[in-house]
Amino acid sequence: MRDKAVLEGGPGDLPGRMVDAPSSGEDLKIPFRGGYEHYRPTARVQDGPLGSLRVFEWWERTEIAE
């Protein structure tokens, strides 16, 4: 089973706030509504049913070039 991460911030209607976490601690880029939501890893963790999950914080949105 892959490690999971929790997404914090960004669009309120973004589905799936729990995602597969990169093993190297790199940024996450989530495709959403014709663009990408970018999340950076933090030093924080959130406890839940799957244990302690790393928290990734939203920091910007970029548009997909057409």
C-alpha positions in Angstrom: 0.0 0.0 0.0 1.3 3.5 -0.9 1.7 6.2 1.7 -1.1 8.7 1.8 -1.1 12.5 2.3 -3.7 15.0 3.3 -4.3 18.1 1.2 -5.0 21.4 3.0 -6.3 24.5 1.4 -7.1 25.2 -2.3 -10.5 24.9 -3.9 -13.3 24.0 -1.5 -14.8 21.6 -4.0 -11.6 19.7 -4.8 -12.6 16.0 -4.5 -10.3 13.6 -2.6 -8.4 15.4 0.1 -6.5 12.2 0.8 -4.1 11.3 -2.0 -1.0 9.1 -2.7 2.0 10.8 -1.3 5.3 11.0 -3.2 8.0 9.1 -1.4 10.6 11.8 -1.9 8.7 14.7 -0.3 8.3 16.5 -3.7 5.4 18.8 -4.5 2.1 17.5 -5.6 0.4 18.7 -8.8 -3.4 17.8 -8.9 -5.3 18.2 -12.2 -8.6 20.1 -11.6 -11.0 22.1 -13.7 -8.6 22.9 -16.6 -5.6 23.6 -14.5 -3.4 22.2 -11.7 -3.6 22.8 -8.0 -0.1 22.8 -6.5 0.6 21.5 -3.0 3.9 21.6 -1.0 4.8 19.2 1.8 4.8 20.6 5.4 6.4 19.3 8.5 2.9 18.7 10.0 1.0 15.4 10.2 -2.7 14.7 10.7 -3.9 11.7 12.6 -6.8 9.7 11.2 -8.0 6.2 10.6 -5.0 5.4 8.4 -2.5 6.6 11.0 -0.4 9.8 10.8 -0.5 11.3 7.4 1.8 14.0 6.0 0.0 17.3 5.3 0.5 19.1 2.0 -0.5 22.8 1.8 -1.9 24.5 -1.3 0.3 27.3 -2.7 -0.8 28.0 -6.2 -2.9 27.2 -9.3 -1.7 27.1 -12.9 -3.7 26.8 -16.0 -3.2 24.0 -18.6 -1.9 25.5 -21.8 -4.2 24.8 -24.8 
